[in-house]
């Protein structure tokens, strides 16, 4: 008995009454040759619908923070400002300088020699110096307090105020944040509950730092929850 030979489906197995060849093709191949698939898609991507609450929060965020470049569906979850304890040194230095100016003006008559101008003539210059000291302290405080960052449902936006006329903004998507941590060092930071926040991103391994953050533990917990929700496709909530 000879072993089975593979069937040659290109050779006819019989002929009809008119002499036309008949072929024994496998049913699977016949069905496959007759199947067709049609796929249609829209010419433009369709945006996912926003809930009424998300629309309202986006509009409120745009109205409250017009300087921020928020996307169409982005809204502010948390605004993080620097702890005011960082200004204590500035206020102490300004107060010390003002005291020196006033003390010098008060002691001037007792230390002025013959032929020196009267003390009254030094009042206006002393007032101008005090005004300059207070103005400098105000500018330093303004620059300090304008360094802040915002947590949104899509990203972290860091506002960097370097000087009175130098400003920078950095935006990091929540999907790119690999690690977020905080640090509290020393007695003062523990007593007044402030510290620093550190963010590291994937890919370029960039590190972002924000110092003098009030309640850094709570801020990091909120940030980590937002990152996890965003990466898992869940709504990013405040708590």
C-alpha positions as CSV (number, residue, x, y, z in Angstrom):
1,X,0.0,0.0,0.0
2,X,1.5,3.3,-1.1
3,X,1.5,6.3,1.4
4,X,-0.9,9.1,0.8
5,X,0.4,11.7,-1.6
6,X,-0.2,15.4,-1.0
7,X,-3.2,16.6,-3.0
8,X,-2.3,19.0,-5.9
9,X,-5.1,21.4,-5.8
10,X,-4.0,23.0,-9.1
11,X,-4.9,19.8,-11.0
12,X,-8.5,19.1,-11.8
13,X,-10.1,16.1,-10.2
14,X,-13.0,15.7,-12.6
15,X,-14.7,17.3,-15.6
16,X,-18.3,18.4,-16.0
17,X,-20.6,17.4,-18.9
18,X,-19.3,20.4,-20.9
19,X,-15.7,19.4,-20.4
20,X,-14.8,22.1,-17.9
21,X,-12.3,21.1,-15.2
22,X,-13.4,20.8,-11.6
23,X,-11.0,21.5,-8.7
24,X,-11.0,20.2,-5.1
25,X,-10.0,23.4,-3.2
26,X,-10.1,23.2,0.6
27,X,-13.2,24.9,2.1
28,X,-11.1,27.1,4.3
29,X,-9.3,28.6,1.4
30,X,-12.5,29.1,-0.5
31,X,-14.1,31.0,2.4
32,X,-10.9,33.0,3.0
33,X,-10.9,34.1,-0.6
34,X,-14.4,35.4,-0.3
35,X,-14.0,37.3,3.0
36,X,-13.5,41.0,3.0
37,X,-13.1,43.5,5.9
38,X,-14.1,47.2,5.6
39,X,-12.7,49.6,8.3
40,X,-13.9,53.2,8.5
41,X,-12.6,56.0,10.7
42,X,-13.3,59.6,11.0
43,X,-11.1,62.1,9.1
44,X,-10.4,64.0,12.4
45,X,-9.9,62.6,15.9
46,X,-13.0,62.8,18.1
47,X,-12.4,64.5,21.5
48,X,-13.6,62.7,24.6
49,X,-16.6,64.4,26.1
50,X,-16.1,66.5,29.2
51,X,-18.4,66.3,32.2
52,X,-20.2,69.5,33.2
53,X,-18.2,69.5,36.4
54,X,-14.9,69.3,34.5
55,X,-16.0,72.1,32.1
56,X,-16.9,74.3,35.1
57,X,-13.6,73.7,36.8
58,X,-11.7,74.4,33.6
59,X,-13.5,77.7,33.2
60,X,-12.9,78.7,36.8
61,X,-9.2,77.8,36.5
62,X,-8.8,79.9,33.4
63,X,-10.6,82.9,35.0
64,X,-8.6,82.6,38.2
65,X,-5.2,82.0,36.6
66,X,-5.2,83.7,33.2
67,X,-1.4,83.7,33.0
68,X,-1.3,79.9,32.9
69,X,-1.3,78.1,29.6
70,X,-4.0,75.4,30.4
71,X,-5.1,72.9,27.8
72,X,-8.7,72.6,26.7
73,X,-9.7,70.0,29.4
74,X,-7.2,71.1,32.1
75,X,-8.0,72.5,35.5
76,X,-6.2,73.4,38.7
77,X,-6.4,70.9,41.6
78,X,-3.9,72.5,44.0
79,X,-1.8,75.6,44.2
80,X,1.4,75.3,46.2
81,X,3.0,78.5,47.5
82,X,6.2,79.0,49.5
83,X,6.1,79.0,53.3
84,X,6.3,82.6,54.7
85,X,9.1,81.5,57.1
86,X,11.6,82.0,54.3
87,X,11.0,85.7,54.5
88,X,12.0,86.0,58.2
89,X,15.6,86.7,57.3
90,X,14.6,89.4,54.8
91,X,12.4,91.2,57.3
92,X,15.0,91.0,60.1
93,X,17.7,92.4,57.8
94,X,15.4,95.2,56.7
95,X,14.5,96.0,60.3
96,X,18.1,96.0,61.3
97,X,19.1,98.5,58.6
98,X,16.2,100.8,59.5
99,X,17.2,100.8,63.1
100,X,20.8,101.7,62.2
101,X,19.6,104.6,60.1
102,X,17.3,105.9,62.9
103,X,20.0,105.4,65.5
104,X,22.5,107.3,63.4
105,X,20.1,110.1,63.0
106,X,19.3,110.2,66.7
107,X,23.0,110.1,67.8
108,X,24.2,112.5,65.1
109,X,24.0,115.7,67.3
110,X,26.2,114.1,70.0
111,X,28.9,112.9,67.7
112,X,28.8,115.7,65.1
113,X,31.8,118.1,65.4
114,X,31.9,121.8,65.0
115,X,30.9,123.1,61.6
116,X,28.8,119.9,60.8
117,X,25.4,120.4,59.2
118,X,22.5,120.4,61.5
119,X,20.6,117.1,62.2
120,X,17.5,118.5,60.6
121,X,19.2,118.6,57.2
122,X,19.7,114.8,57.4
123,X,16.1,113.9,58.1
124,X,15.1,113.8,54.4
125,X,18.1,111.7,53.3
126,X,17.4,109.3,56.2
127,X,13.8,109.0,55.2
128,X,14.8,108.2,51.6
129,X,17.2,105.5,52.7
130,X,14.5,103.9,54.9
131,X,12.1,104.0,51.9
132,X,14.7,102.3,49.7
133,X,15.3,99.6,52.4
134,X,11.6,98.9,52.7
135,X,11.2,98.9,48.9
136,X,14.0,96.4,48.5
137,X,12.5,94.1,51.2
138,X,9.1,94.3,49.4
139,X,10.7,93.3,46.0
140,X,12.5,90.4,47.6
141,X,9.3,89.2,49.2
142,X,7.3,89.6,46.0
143,X,9.9,87.5,44.1
144,X,9.9,84.9,46.8
145,X,6.1,84.5,47.0
146,X,5.7,84.4,43.2
147,X,7.7,81.1,43.1
148,X,4.9,78.5,43.2
149,X,3.7,75.4,41.4
150,X,0.3,74.2,40.4
151,X,-1.0,70.6,40.2
152,X,-3.6,70.1,37.5
153,X,-5.5,67.0,36.3
154,X,-2.9,66.7,33.5
155,X,0.5,68.2,34.6
156,X,2.6,70.0,37.2
157,X,3.2,73.7,36.3
158,X,6.1,75.4,38.1
159,X,6.3,79.2,38.1
160,X,9.9,80.4,38.7
161,X,10.3,84.1,39.5
162,X,14.1,84.7,39.3
163,X,14.0,88.5,39.8
164,X,11.7,91.4,39.3
165,X,11.8,91.1,35.5
166,X,12.9,87.5,35.0
167,X,10.2,84.8,35.0
168,X,10.2,81.2,33.8
169,X,7.5,78.5,33.6
170,X,8.1,74.7,33.5
171,X,5.4,72.1,32.7
172,X,5.7,68.4,33.4
173,X,3.1,65.9,32.3
174,X,1.8,63.6,35.0
175,X,2.5,60.7,32.6
176,X,6.3,61.6,32.7
177,X,6.7,61.8,36.5
178,X,8.6,58.7,37.7
179,X,9.1,59.7,41.3
180,X,7.8,62.4,43.7
181,X,9.2,62.8,47.2
182,X,9.6,65.4,50.0
183,X,12.3,66.2,52.6
184,X,12.1,67.8,56.0
185,X,15.4,68.6,57.7
186,X,16.0,70.2,61.0
187,X,13.9,71.3,64.0
188,X,12.5,74.4,62.3
189,X,11.1,72.5,59.3
190,X,9.5,70.0,61.7
191,X,8.0,72.6,64.0
192,X,6.6,74.9,61.2
193,X,5.8,71.9,58.9
194,X,7.6,73.0,55.7
195,X,10.2,71.3,53.5
196,X,11.2,70.7,49.9
197,X,9.6,68.7,47.1
198,X,11.5,66.7,44.5
199,X,10.1,65.5,41.2
200,X,12.0,63.2,38.8
201,X,10.9,62.4,35.2
202,X,11.3,59.5,32.9
203,X,13.5,59.5,29.8
204,X,15.6,62.6,30.2
205,X,15.9,62.0,34.0
206,X,15.3,65.7,34.8
207,X,14.9,66.6,38.4
208,X,12.6,69.5,39.6
209,X,12.8,70.9,43.1
210,X,10.6,73.3,45.0
211,X,11.6,74.5,48.5
212,X,9.8,76.0,51.5
213,X,6.6,74.1,50.7
214,X,3.9,74.2,53.4
215,X,2.8,70.7,54.5
216,X,5.0,68.8,52.0
217,X,3.8,65.4,53.1
218,X,0.2,66.2,52.2
219,X,1.2,67.8,48.9
220,X,3.2,64.8,47.9
221,X,0.4,62.4,48.7
222,X,-2.0,64.5,46.6
223,X,0.6,64.5,43.7
224,X,1.2,60.8,43.8
225,X,-2.5,60.0,43.8
226,X,-2.9,62.3,40.8
227,X,-0.1,60.6,38.9
228,X,-1.4,57.1,39.6
229,X,-5.0,58.1,38.6
230,X,-3.8,59.8,35.4
231,X,-1.6,56.9,34.3
232,X,-4.4,54.4,35.0
233,X,-7.0,56.4,33.1
234,X,-9.0,57.4,36.1
235,X,-10.4,60.9,36.9
236,X,-7.9,62.9,38.9
237,X,-9.6,64.1,42.0
238,X,-8.6,66.6,44.8
239,X,-8.5,64.0,47.5
